[in-house]
Amino acid sequence: MHRKDLIYKDECYKIIGILYQVFKELGGELLERHYQKAVSLALKFAGINFIEQYPIKLYYLGKYIGIYYIDFLIDINDAKIILEIKKNENFGLKNIKQVNDYIKTAKIKLGILANFTKTGVKYKRIINLQN
C-alpha cells in the first residue's frame, strides 16, 4: 500500500527501487564507493537527472567557512532530493545529522539516507521542516 502523505512519493519510490536493484545485483559485501558508482550508473540508465558529489558552500556571518559534498542531488519532476549512501548495518545519529545538515544548508525538502547492509538496503527519509 502506498502512502499518500509522503513528500515526493513517486520520485522516492523510483530512487528506492534503484537502490534495491543495485543490492540485488551486487549483494551486501562491497565498499561504500562501489555502491555509489553502481547507483550513479543505475540513475543514468533510468534517465534520472542528478549531480554526483554536489558541492554546497557553508557560510557563517556572511563569510565562507567550508563546503559539503553531497553524494547525489537528484532532480526528478522538479523534485530535488539529496541521496546519501552509506555502508552500515544501522543508522547512526552522526549519519542522520549529516543528511539533516545537508538538506537544511541546501534548502531542500527531502533527504534519503541509504545503508547497504549484508542483508539488504535500509533507508530513512529525512524531512527538512524549515523549508
N, CA, C and O of each residue as an XYZ file, in Angstrom:
524
protein
N       0.832     -1.169      0.000
C       0.000      0.000      0.000
C       0.887      1.247      0.000
O       1.824      1.338      0.794
N       0.610      2.176     -0.855
C       1.383      3.402     -0.972
C       0.747      4.501     -0.125
O      -0.463      4.720     -0.176
N       1.576      5.179      0.647
C       1.083      6.296      1.461
C       0.872      7.514      0.584
O       1.619      7.745     -0.366
N      -0.143      8.287      0.905
C      -0.469      9.476      0.124
C       0.086     10.751      0.738
O       0.074     11.802      0.097
N       0.574     10.671      1.975
C       1.024     11.871      2.671
C       2.536     12.100      2.582
O       3.060     13.001      3.239
N       3.226     11.317      1.798
C       4.682     11.438      1.702
C       5.084     12.538      0.722
O       4.452     12.724     -0.318
N       6.137     13.256      1.072
C       6.713     14.253      0.174
C       7.454     13.519     -0.938
O       8.241     12.612     -0.669
N       7.205     13.907     -2.183
C       7.874     13.325     -3.349
C       7.760     11.801     -3.366
O       8.740     11.091     -3.589
N       6.556     11.323     -3.128
C       6.292      9.892     -3.012
C       6.764      9.109     -4.242
O       7.542      8.163     -4.117
N       6.297      9.499     -5.416
C       6.628      8.745     -6.634
C       8.120      8.791     -6.942
O       8.712      7.789     -7.343
N       8.716      9.955     -6.753
C      10.149     10.111     -7.001
C      10.964      9.222     -6.055
O      11.946      8.603     -6.465
N      10.551      9.168     -4.804
C      11.260      8.325     -3.829
C      11.134      6.849     -4.167
O      12.095      6.093     -4.030
N       9.949      6.435     -4.609
C       9.782      5.032     -4.985
C      10.739      4.656     -6.120
O      11.278      3.549     -6.132
N      10.952      5.563     -7.068
C      11.907      5.295     -8.148
C      13.324      5.150     -7.597
O      14.048      4.222     -7.956
N      13.711      6.082     -6.721
C      15.061      6.048     -6.152
C      15.265      4.793     -5.315
O      16.280      4.111     -5.456
N      14.315      4.485     -4.451
C      14.428      3.301     -3.592
C      14.464      2.035     -4.451
O      15.197      1.096     -4.141
N      13.687      2.009     -5.513
C      13.719      0.861     -6.427
C      15.094      0.659     -7.029
O      15.558     -0.473     -7.170
N      15.746      1.751     -7.382
C      17.113      1.667     -7.917
C      18.071      1.125     -6.866
O      18.932      0.303     -7.178
N      17.930      1.576     -5.631
C      18.802      1.084     -4.552
C      18.640     -0.428     -4.372
O      19.626     -1.149     -4.220
N      17.397     -0.898     -4.389
C      17.157     -2.334     -4.258
C      17.704     -3.109     -5.456
O      18.223     -4.216     -5.306
N      17.585     -2.527     -6.630
C      18.119     -3.162     -7.839
C      19.638     -3.320     -7.724
O      20.181     -4.375     -8.054
N      20.315     -2.280     -7.259
C      21.775     -2.338     -7.079
C      22.132     -3.422     -6.073
O      23.052     -4.206     -6.306
N      21.411     -3.474     -4.951
C      21.702     -4.501     -3.952
C      21.469     -5.899     -4.524
O      22.268     -6.808     -4.297
N      20.390     -6.066     -5.255
C      20.068     -7.371     -5.832
C      21.194     -7.860     -6.736
O      21.521     -9.047     -6.740
N      21.781     -6.953     -7.493
C      22.864     -7.324     -8.409
C      24.206     -7.534     -7.696
O      24.966     -8.439     -8.042
N      24.488     -6.681     -6.688
C      25.829     -6.674     -6.099
C      25.931     -7.305     -4.718
O      27.036     -7.610     -4.271
N      24.821     -7.508     -4.033
C      24.872     -8.053     -2.681
C      25.309     -7.005     -1.677
O      25.291     -5.809     -1.968
N      25.698     -7.452     -0.501
C      25.985     -6.538      0.592
C      27.407     -6.514      1.099
O      27.644     -6.084      2.228
N      28.356     -6.959      0.309
C      29.728     -7.083      0.798
C      30.717     -6.066      0.223
O      31.905     -6.127      0.538
N      30.255     -5.143     -0.605
C      31.170     -4.194     -1.245
C      31.461     -2.985     -0.369
O      30.859     -2.805      0.690
N      32.382     -2.173     -0.824
C      32.702     -0.923     -0.147
C      31.700      0.156     -0.547
O      31.048      0.053     -1.586
N      31.584      1.181      0.276
C      30.647      2.273      0.021
C      30.861      2.901     -1.354
O      29.894      3.173     -2.066
N      32.096      3.129     -1.727
C      32.369      3.788     -3.014
C      31.882      2.969     -4.203
O      31.517      3.527     -5.237
N      31.877      1.634     -4.055
C      31.384      0.787     -5.135
C      29.869      0.908     -5.286
O      29.346      0.903     -6.400
N      29.177      1.015     -4.167
C      27.728      1.221     -4.234
C      27.412      2.581     -4.841
O      26.463      2.710     -5.615
N      28.195      3.590     -4.498
C      27.976      4.924     -5.064
C      28.129      4.907     -6.580
O      27.324      5.503     -7.296
N      29.154      4.228     -7.066
C      29.355      4.146     -8.517
C      28.224      3.373     -9.185
O      27.752      3.758    -10.254
N      27.793      2.288     -8.559
C      26.702      1.493     -9.127
C      25.396      2.284     -9.134
O      24.651      2.233    -10.112
N      25.110      3.013     -8.059
C      23.898      3.829     -8.011
C      23.963      4.912     -9.088
O      22.957      5.197     -9.737
N      25.120      5.509     -9.279
C      25.292      6.520    -10.319
C      24.956      5.940    -11.699
O      24.231      6.561    -12.475
N      25.479      4.763    -11.997
C      25.195      4.112    -13.277
C      23.710      3.770    -13.415
O      23.126      3.936    -14.485
N      23.113      3.297    -12.338
C      21.696      2.925    -12.380
C      20.802      4.155    -12.568
O      19.803      4.088    -13.285
N      21.152      5.272    -11.932
C      20.385      6.510    -12.119
C      20.479      6.981    -13.570
O      19.479      7.387    -14.163
N      21.695      6.924    -14.140
C      21.870      7.304    -15.543
C      21.043      6.404    -16.454
O      20.357      6.884    -17.357
N      21.113      5.108    -16.214
C      20.387      4.145    -17.034
C      18.875      4.391    -16.970
O      18.165      4.189    -17.955
N      18.389      4.833    -15.791
C      16.960      5.105    -15.604
C      16.549      6.470    -16.169
O      15.366      6.812    -16.174
N      17.526      7.245    -16.640
C      17.220      8.555    -17.203
C      16.890      9.609    -16.162
O      16.192     10.580    -16.456
N      17.391      9.420    -14.943
C      17.125     10.352    -13.850
C      18.233     11.398    -13.797
O      19.417     11.059    -13.815
N      17.850     12.656    -13.733
C      18.822     13.749    -13.638
C      19.402     13.811    -12.234
O      18.672     13.746    -11.244
N      20.716     13.935    -12.159
C      21.374     14.052    -10.852
C      22.748     14.669    -11.032
O      23.309     14.694    -12.127
N      23.263     15.161     -9.932
C      24.647     15.629     -9.866
C      25.313     14.843     -8.750
O      24.811     14.784     -7.628
N      26.427     14.254     -9.064
C      27.177     13.477     -8.083
C      28.221     14.370     -7.416
O      28.810     15.237     -8.061
N      28.443     14.151     -6.125
C      29.386     14.951     -5.332
C      29.068     16.443     -5.467
O      29.942     17.263     -5.747
N      27.801     16.761     -5.261
C      27.306     18.130     -5.394
C      27.843     18.998     -4.257
O      27.645     18.670     -3.087
N      28.521     20.103     -4.587
C      29.098     20.959     -3.532
C      28.079     21.961     -2.987
O      27.335     22.584     -3.745
N      28.058     22.101     -1.681
C      27.245     23.121     -1.025
C      28.180     23.929     -0.127
O      28.806     23.396      0.788
N      28.256     25.216     -0.410
C      29.137     26.089      0.363
C      28.476     26.471      1.682
O      27.267     26.687      1.752
N      29.295     26.549      2.720
C      28.833     26.926      4.056
C      29.302     28.342      4.384
O      30.436     28.728      4.100
N      28.393     29.096      4.987
C      28.706     30.472      5.377
C      28.337     30.692      6.835
O      27.390     30.098      7.351
N      29.090     31.542      7.476
C      28.778     31.977      8.829
C      29.010     33.480      8.884
O      30.083     33.965      8.528
N      28.004     34.207      9.329
C      28.068     35.667      9.383
C      28.472     36.254      8.025
O      29.210     37.236      7.942
N      27.963     35.618      6.973
C      28.222     36.099      5.625
C      29.584     35.741      5.071
O      29.927     36.156      3.965
N      30.362     34.984      5.812
C      31.713     34.602      5.376
C      31.769     33.104      5.077
O      31.231     32.281      5.818
N      32.426     32.779      3.983
C      32.609     31.385      3.577
C      33.477     30.666      4.599
O      34.557     31.141      4.951
N      32.990     29.492      5.084
C      33.766     28.743      6.084
C      34.070     27.305      5.656
O      34.844     26.619      6.323
N      33.484     26.847      4.568
C      33.759     25.477      4.153
C      32.763     24.988      3.132
O      31.966     25.754      2.591
N      32.826     23.699      2.882
C      31.983     23.116      1.837
C      31.591     21.691      2.208
O      32.385     20.945      2.782
N      30.368     21.328      1.874
C      29.886     19.949      1.961
C      29.884     19.370      0.559
O      29.688     20.096     -0.416
N      30.100     18.073      0.452
C      29.917     17.376     -0.820
C      28.871     16.289     -0.601
O      29.084     15.343      0.158
N      27.745     16.442     -1.276
C      26.634     15.518     -1.156
C      26.829     14.401     -2.175
O      27.217     14.666     -3.312
N      26.566     13.160     -1.783
C      26.729     12.039     -2.720
C      25.934     12.271     -3.999
O      26.488     12.203     -5.096
N      24.624     12.547     -3.864
C      23.786     12.763     -5.034
C      22.744     13.845     -4.753
O      22.066     13.819     -3.726
N      22.631     14.784     -5.671
C      21.499     15.694     -5.702
C      20.667     15.254     -6.894
O      21.083     15.401     -8.043
N      19.485     14.711     -6.611
C      18.633     14.127     -7.642
C      17.501     15.089     -7.955
O      16.909     15.692     -7.060
N      17.212     15.221     -9.243
C      16.142     16.105     -9.708
C      15.205     15.298    -10.600
O      15.529     14.990    -11.747
N      14.030     14.961    -10.050
C      13.017     14.214    -10.804
C      11.725     15.028    -10.762
O      11.248     15.383     -9.684
N      11.171     15.316    -11.905
C       9.879     16.029    -11.966
C       9.892     17.291    -11.101
O       8.919     17.572    -10.401
N      10.965     18.033    -11.145
C      11.142     19.258    -10.362
C      11.253     19.028     -8.859
O      11.260     19.995     -8.097
N      11.338     17.791     -8.414
C      11.567     17.473     -7.004
C      13.069     17.292     -6.810
O      13.696     16.475     -7.485
N      13.631     18.049     -5.898
C      15.052     17.911     -5.597
C      15.192     17.106     -4.302
O      14.600     17.435     -3.273
N      15.996     16.043     -4.389
C      16.168     15.117     -3.268
C      17.648     14.828     -3.099
O      18.351     14.559     -4.074
N      18.118     14.884     -1.869
C      19.501     14.510     -1.570
C      19.523     13.018     -1.234
O      18.697     12.533     -0.461
N      20.477     12.300     -1.824
C      20.670     10.880     -1.535
C      22.081     10.692     -1.011
O      23.056     11.028     -1.683
N      22.180     10.155      0.186
C      23.469      9.883      0.809
C      23.591      8.373      0.999
O      22.731      7.746      1.619
N      24.665      7.795      0.462
C      24.896      6.349      0.501
C      25.887      6.029      1.616
O      26.908      6.698      1.771
N      25.566      4.993      2.388
C      26.456      4.524      3.456
C      26.550      3.008      3.389
O      25.727      2.343      2.761
N      27.561      2.485      4.044
C      27.753      1.033      4.192
C      27.751      0.752      5.689
O      28.806      0.636      6.314
N      26.548      0.644      6.254
C      26.382      0.429      7.696
C      25.249     -0.557      7.926
O      24.363     -0.705      7.084
N      25.281     -1.220      9.050
C      24.175     -2.093      9.420
C      23.043     -1.303     10.068
O      21.876     -1.679      9.956
N      23.385     -0.213     10.745
C      22.388      0.582     11.461
C      22.520      2.052     11.089
O      23.537      2.486     10.546
N      21.482      2.799     11.389
C      21.500      4.235     11.149
C      22.114      4.916     12.362
O      21.531      4.922     13.446
N      23.288      5.485     12.171
C      23.945      6.192     13.253
C      23.434      7.631     13.335
O      23.086      8.240     12.323
N      23.399      8.148     14.529
C      22.961      9.527     14.733
C      23.831     10.490     13.926
O      23.337     11.494     13.412
N      25.123     10.186     13.814
C      26.044     11.027     13.048
C      25.610     11.123     11.578
O      25.634     12.208     10.996
N      25.218     10.000     10.984
C      24.792      9.985      9.581
C      23.450     10.680      9.380
O      23.248     11.368      8.379
N      22.546     10.503     10.315
C      21.251     11.185     10.238
C      21.458     12.688     10.343
O      20.862     13.454      9.586
N      22.297     13.111     11.278
C      22.600     14.537     11.433
C      23.269     15.086     10.175
O      22.985     16.212      9.765
N      24.144     14.312      9.567
C      24.821     14.729      8.343
C      23.807     15.055      7.249
O      23.889     16.117      6.632
N      22.858     14.161      7.003
C      21.854     14.388      5.968
C      20.963     15.561      6.353
O      20.600     16.371      5.500
N      20.611     15.657      7.623
C      19.801     16.782      8.091
C      20.525     18.111      7.848
O      19.908     19.085      7.417
N      21.816     18.148      8.122
C      22.611     19.362      7.853
C      22.621     19.674      6.359
O      22.504     20.836      5.969
N      22.759     18.656      5.527
C      22.773     18.857      4.076
C      21.477     19.472      3.581
O      21.499     20.450      2.835
N      20.341     18.905      3.991
C      19.069     19.411      3.475
C      18.772     20.819      3.981
O      18.169     21.624      3.271
N      19.191     21.113      5.199
C      18.979     22.469      5.718
C      19.866     23.476      4.993
O      19.397     24.541      4.591
N      21.138     23.146      4.826
C      22.070     24.055      4.162
C      21.686     24.282      2.707
O      21.767     25.404      2.207
N      21.269     23.218      2.026
C      20.902     23.310      0.610
C      19.472     23.810      0.413
O      19.056     24.085     -0.713
N      18.725     23.927      1.507
C      17.317     24.353      1.448
C      16.501     23.416      0.554
O      15.751     23.848     -0.322
N      16.677     22.127      0.809
C      15.987     21.068      0.081
C      15.042     20.364      1.051
O      15.381     20.169      2.218
N      13.866     19.984      0.573
C      12.825     19.429      1.446
C      13.104     18.019      1.942
O      12.684     17.659      3.041
N      13.812     17.208      1.144
C      13.914     15.789      1.479
C      15.304     15.241      1.230
O      15.936     15.531      0.215
N      15.762     14.446      2.178
C      16.988     13.687      2.019
C      16.702     12.218      2.272
O      15.848     11.873      3.088
N      17.414     11.363      1.576
C      17.318      9.919      1.798
C      18.687      9.435      2.225
O      19.681      9.649      1.532
N      18.730      8.777      3.377
C      19.941      8.135      3.862
C      19.767      6.644      3.585
O      18.851      6.014      4.114
N      20.649      6.080      2.755
C      20.545      4.668      2.369
C      21.750      3.901      2.884
O      22.895      4.274      2.625
N      21.485      2.831      3.612
C      22.524      1.949      4.119
C      22.498      0.636      3.350
O      21.474     -0.045      3.298
N      23.625      0.292      2.760
C      23.770     -1.030      2.167
C      24.322     -1.942      3.256
O      25.401     -1.695      3.793
N      23.577     -2.994      3.579
C      23.957     -3.924      4.632
C      24.179     -5.306      4.029
O      23.979     -5.506      2.831
N      24.582     -6.233      4.839
C      24.782     -7.599      4.360
C      23.467     -8.252      3.941
O      23.453     -9.149      3.098
N      22.368     -7.799      4.529
C      21.075     -8.450      4.273
C      20.133     -7.651      3.385
O      19.056     -8.136      3.038
N      20.518     -6.440      3.014
C      19.637     -5.651      2.161
C      19.916     -4.163      2.267
O      20.910     -3.741      2.858
N      19.035     -3.387      1.691
C      19.144     -1.932      1.747
C      18.148     -1.428      2.782
O      16.978     -1.811      2.782
N      18.631     -0.571      3.655
C      17.760      0.110      4.610
C      17.815      1.590      4.258
O      18.850      2.094      3.822
N      16.710      2.273      4.447
C      16.726      3.700      4.129
C      15.850      4.477      5.099
O      14.909      3.948      5.690
N      16.193      5.741      5.239
C      15.419      6.691      6.040
C      15.163      7.922      5.188
O      16.051      8.419      4.496
N      13.951      8.391      5.252
C      13.582      9.675      4.643
C      13.757     10.723      5.728
O      13.239     10.572      6.835
N      14.485     11.783      5.413
C      14.726     12.854      6.388
C      14.146     14.130      5.802
O      14.539     14.568      4.720
N      13.207     14.719      6.529
C      12.454     15.870      6.055
C      13.041     17.148      6.625
O      13.393     17.208      7.803
N      13.144     18.166      5.787
C      13.574     19.495      6.217
C      12.309     20.260      6.630
O      11.559     20.733      5.777
N      12.085     20.375      7.918
C      10.894     21.053      8.412
C      11.008     22.568      8.330
O      10.019     23.279      8.503
N      12.211     23.062      8.067
C      12.417     24.502      7.976
C      12.161     25.025      6.569
O      12.061     26.237      6.379
N      12.056     24.161      5.599
C      11.886     24.586      4.214
C      10.459     24.417      3.762
O      10.134     24.727      2.616
